[in-house]
Amino acid sequence: MQGIQTFSMIKPDAVSANQIGAILAMIEKAGFAIDAISMLQLTQTAAEHFYAVHADRPFYKDLCSFIASGPVVAMVLKKDHAVADLRKLMGATNPAEATEGTIRKAFATSIDYNAIHGSDSDETAASEIFFFFPGYSLLIKRKPIL
């Protein structure tokens, strides 16, 4: 069964190009609810931990340096089939191969500066949500105060 939440992050290239609002509008128009959001800047160490799964890949160091180079917008998004639907909305990693109407086709400038990150599975989403929003799972289990 596919989950109803995923993690996404607007990357430093899109943040510095003032594309946050337009990207959020596309996400909401696609039917996602933004359940948690935070703008922050990762340290190099935090970036290395976040992308540790890619540690043996040739692009790892550059990826970590890039993601720590400026502010990002981290989000928990909710929707049925959240992971698959977000990945479709984001488009191909290489914007030259991305479909019209996708975030990367509209805002990415290269395979390296591709505007947005999204979890690739429900398991990864849970891990990435915990990384950026460690108290999130506690909050969603609480009953409303009023």
C-alpha beads as a LAMMPS data file, in Angstrom:
LAMMPS data file: protein, C-alpha beads

146 atoms
145 bonds

1 atom types
1 bond types

-500.0 500.0 xlo xhi
-500.0 500.0 ylo yhi
-500.0 500.0 zlo zhi

Masses

1 110.0

Atoms # bond

1 1 1 0.000 0.000 0.000
2 1 1 1.302 3.427 -0.908
3 1 1 1.550 5.984 1.853
4 1 1 -0.160 9.305 2.151
5 1 1 2.910 11.374 3.004
6 1 1 6.248 12.169 1.480
7 1 1 9.183 14.472 2.032
8 1 1 10.231 17.201 -0.373
9 1 1 12.852 19.910 -0.331
10 1 1 13.145 22.991 -2.510
11 1 1 16.876 23.215 -3.203
12 1 1 19.178 26.259 -2.878
13 1 1 19.114 27.051 -6.608
14 1 1 15.334 27.495 -6.639
15 1 1 15.321 29.315 -3.283
16 1 1 17.931 31.841 -4.467
17 1 1 15.972 32.339 -7.723
18 1 1 12.855 33.284 -5.688
19 1 1 10.876 30.310 -7.004
20 1 1 9.523 29.068 -3.645
21 1 1 6.028 30.475 -4.107
22 1 1 5.635 29.212 -7.659
23 1 1 6.832 25.714 -6.695
24 1 1 4.518 25.624 -3.663
25 1 1 1.636 26.706 -5.901
26 1 1 2.329 23.800 -8.284
27 1 1 2.479 21.390 -5.352
28 1 1 -0.833 22.613 -3.940
29 1 1 -2.493 22.698 -7.371
30 1 1 -1.524 19.028 -7.755
31 1 1 -3.600 18.235 -4.658
32 1 1 -0.912 17.994 -1.998
33 1 1 -1.466 19.394 1.462
34 1 1 1.588 20.933 3.104
35 1 1 1.585 19.315 6.537
36 1 1 4.895 20.755 7.781
37 1 1 7.309 23.283 6.305
38 1 1 10.591 24.848 7.386
39 1 1 13.209 27.044 5.752
40 1 1 16.713 26.286 6.969
41 1 1 20.310 25.950 5.871
42 1 1 22.075 22.626 6.250
43 1 1 25.624 22.444 7.529
44 1 1 28.086 20.449 5.450
45 1 1 27.966 17.683 8.081
46 1 1 24.156 17.550 8.010
47 1 1 24.213 17.437 4.201
48 1 1 26.664 14.523 4.307
49 1 1 24.377 12.648 6.704
50 1 1 21.264 13.368 4.640
51 1 1 22.874 12.133 1.402
52 1 1 24.901 9.317 3.038
53 1 1 23.172 6.783 0.764
54 1 1 25.149 8.339 -2.115
55 1 1 28.520 8.400 -0.301
56 1 1 30.161 6.046 -2.817
57 1 1 28.864 7.899 -5.883
58 1 1 31.159 10.300 -7.793
59 1 1 28.747 13.233 -7.381
60 1 1 28.434 12.904 -3.568
61 1 1 30.833 15.677 -2.487
62 1 1 29.470 18.181 -5.009
63 1 1 25.883 17.300 -4.062
64 1 1 26.583 17.829 -0.357
65 1 1 28.377 21.125 -1.002
66 1 1 25.509 22.339 -3.184
67 1 1 22.725 21.419 -0.751
68 1 1 24.622 23.181 2.072
69 1 1 25.341 26.268 -0.072
70 1 1 22.157 28.139 0.809
71 1 1 18.726 27.878 2.398
72 1 1 16.332 25.057 1.522
73 1 1 12.622 24.637 2.150
74 1 1 11.877 21.251 3.740
75 1 1 8.299 19.948 3.627
76 1 1 6.067 17.077 4.629
77 1 1 3.434 16.668 1.933
78 1 1 0.219 14.658 2.211
79 1 1 -1.858 13.087 -0.538
80 1 1 -2.907 9.577 -1.550
81 1 1 0.032 7.965 -3.404
82 1 1 2.210 10.864 -2.238
83 1 1 5.630 9.499 -3.242
84 1 1 4.658 8.475 -6.779
85 1 1 2.566 11.571 -7.423
86 1 1 5.291 13.941 -6.240
87 1 1 7.930 12.198 -8.333
88 1 1 5.689 12.591 -11.381
89 1 1 5.122 16.277 -10.573
90 1 1 8.864 16.879 -10.087
91 1 1 9.797 15.412 -13.472
92 1 1 13.021 13.788 -14.623
93 1 1 16.205 14.624 -12.698
94 1 1 17.630 16.064 -15.899
95 1 1 15.362 18.995 -16.812
96 1 1 16.166 18.487 -20.508
97 1 1 14.291 15.166 -20.213
98 1 1 11.494 16.463 -17.970
99 1 1 7.922 16.626 -19.224
100 1 1 6.188 19.964 -19.758
101 1 1 4.218 20.979 -16.700
102 1 1 6.679 19.472 -14.212
103 1 1 8.590 21.434 -11.593
104 1 1 11.982 20.591 -13.051
105 1 1 10.954 21.509 -16.599
106 1 1 9.774 24.884 -15.309
107 1 1 12.508 25.732 -12.776
108 1 1 15.597 23.493 -13.020
109 1 1 18.605 24.737 -14.955
110 1 1 20.659 21.520 -15.097
111 1 1 20.868 17.973 -13.782
112 1 1 22.867 19.351 -10.826
113 1 1 20.674 22.397 -10.197
114 1 1 17.307 20.689 -10.472
115 1 1 15.233 22.781 -8.043
116 1 1 13.600 20.080 -5.907
117 1 1 14.181 16.828 -4.031
118 1 1 11.516 14.229 -3.327
119 1 1 11.616 10.897 -1.519
120 1 1 11.886 7.829 -3.731
121 1 1 9.912 5.414 -1.511
122 1 1 7.655 5.357 1.530
123 1 1 10.582 4.088 3.627
124 1 1 12.863 6.888 2.457
125 1 1 10.083 9.415 3.072
126 1 1 9.745 8.277 6.685
127 1 1 13.509 8.550 7.202
128 1 1 13.783 11.959 5.531
129 1 1 10.793 13.323 7.439
130 1 1 12.415 12.199 10.692
131 1 1 15.716 13.820 9.643
132 1 1 14.138 17.252 9.099
133 1 1 11.138 17.038 11.445
134 1 1 12.148 14.704 14.308
135 1 1 9.056 15.467 16.393
136 1 1 6.624 15.121 13.479
137 1 1 5.498 11.569 14.220
138 1 1 4.683 12.561 17.790
139 1 1 2.661 15.562 16.652
140 1 1 0.473 13.704 14.169
141 1 1 -0.587 11.179 16.828
142 1 1 -1.774 13.838 19.265
143 1 1 -5.408 14.640 19.695
144 1 1 -6.415 18.235 19.007
145 1 1 -6.311 20.502 22.049
146 1 1 -9.724 22.040 21.305

Bonds

1 1 1 2
2 1 2 3
3 1 3 4
4 1 4 5
5 1 5 6
6 1 6 7
7 1 7 8
8 1 8 9
9 1 9 10
10 1 10 11
11 1 11 12
12 1 12 13
13 1 13 14
14 1 14 15
15 1 15 16
16 1 16 17
17 1 17 18
18 1 18 19
19 1 19 20
20 1 20 21
21 1 21 22
22 1 22 23
23 1 23 24
24 1 24 25
25 1 25 26
26 1 26 27
27 1 27 28
28 1 28 29
29 1 29 30
30 1 30 31
31 1 31 32
32 1 32 33
33 1 33 34
34 1 34 35
35 1 35 36
36 1 36 37
37 1 37 38
38 1 38 39
39 1 39 40
40 1 40 41
41 1 41 42
42 1 42 43
43 1 43 44
44 1 44 45
45 1 45 46
46 1 46 47
47 1 47 48
48 1 48 49
49 1 49 50
50 1 50 51
51 1 51 52
52 1 52 53
53 1 53 54
54 1 54 55
55 1 55 56
56 1 56 57
57 1 57 58
58 1 58 59
59 1 59 60
60 1 60 61
61 1 61 62
62 1 62 63
63 1 63 64
64 1 64 65
65 1 65 66
66 1 66 67
67 1 67 68
68 1 68 69
69 1 69 70
70 1 70 71
71 1 71 72
72 1 72 73
73 1 73 74
74 1 74 75
75 1 75 76
76 1 76 77
77 1 77 78
78 1 78 79
79 1 79 80
80 1 80 81
81 1 81 82
82 1 82 83
83 1 83 84
84 1 84 85
85 1 85 86
86 1 86 87
87 1 87 88
88 1 88 89
89 1 89 90
90 1 90 91
91 1 91 92
92 1 92 93
93 1 93 94
94 1 94 95
95 1 95 96
96 1 96 97
97 1 97 98
98 1 98 99
99 1 99 100
100 1 100 101
101 1 101 102
102 1 102 103
103 1 103 104
104 1 104 105
105 1 105 106
106 1 106 107
107 1 107 108
108 1 108 109
109 1 109 110
110 1 110 111
111 1 111 112
112 1 112 113
113 1 113 114
114 1 114 115
115 1 115 116
116 1 116 117
117 1 117 118
118 1 118 119
119 1 119 120
120 1 120 121
121 1 121 122
122 1 122 123
123 1 123 124
124 1 124 125
125 1 125 126
126 1 126 127
127 1 127 128
128 1 128 129
129 1 129 130
130 1 130 131
131 1 131 132
132 1 132 133
133 1 133 134
134 1 134 135
135 1 135 136
136 1 136 137
137 1 137 138
138 1 138 139
139 1 139 140
140 1 140 141
141 1 141 142
142 1 142 143
143 1 143 144
144 1 144 145
145 1 145 146
